[in-house]
Amino acid sequence: MMPCPVCAGRMAFQARRPITTELEDSVYACRSCGTELIRTTVRRDGQTPKIKSAEAA
């Protein structure tokens, strides 16, 4: 797992919150000092996103 940016302790997954239909926040918290880190990512609802690439064209 990733280290805490404050105390270098271990970060643990805490929650996942939807922001929009396409984005969500994953919240991680430090087990030692309680610092929270929020990571915004594209939601994956079990469907494979359609990716257009140069190879497909």
C-alpha positions in Angstrom: 0.0 0.0 0.0 1.0 3.6 -0.2 2.8 5.4 2.6 1.2 8.4 4.5 2.5 11.7 3.2 2.6 13.1 6.8 4.1 10.3 9.0 5.0 7.6 6.4 2.6 5.2 8.2 0.4 2.7 6.3 -2.6 4.0 4.4 -5.7 1.8 4.3 -8.8 2.0 2.1 -11.7 3.6 3.9 -14.6 4.5 1.5 -15.6 5.0 -2.1 -17.9 8.0 -2.9 -19.6 8.7 -6.3 -19.1 12.2 -7.5 -20.9 12.0 -10.9 -22.0 9.2 -13.1 -18.5 9.0 -14.5 -16.2 9.9 -11.5 -15.7 8.6 -8.0 -13.5 9.4 -5.0 -11.6 6.6 -3.2 -10.7 7.7 0.4 -7.7 6.2 2.1 -6.8 6.9 5.8 -3.5 6.6 7.7 -3.7 4.0 10.5 -1.2 5.9 12.6 -2.1 9.6 12.4 -5.6 9.6 10.7 -4.6 11.7 7.6 -7.0 11.2 4.7 -6.0 11.0 1.1 -8.7 11.3 -1.6 -8.1 9.9 -5.1 -10.5 10.8 -7.9 -10.9 8.1 -10.6 -13.2 7.2 -13.5 -16.0 4.9 -12.3 -16.1 1.4 -13.5 -19.6 -0.1 -13.1 -18.7 -3.5 -14.4 -18.8 -2.4 -18.0 -15.8 -2.2 -20.1 -15.3 1.4 -21.3 -15.1 1.9 -25.1 -11.7 3.0 -26.0 -10.8 4.3 -29.4 -7.3 3.9 -30.4 -5.2 4.5 -33.5 -4.9 0.7 -34.0 -8.7 0.2 -34.1 -9.1 2.8 -36.9 
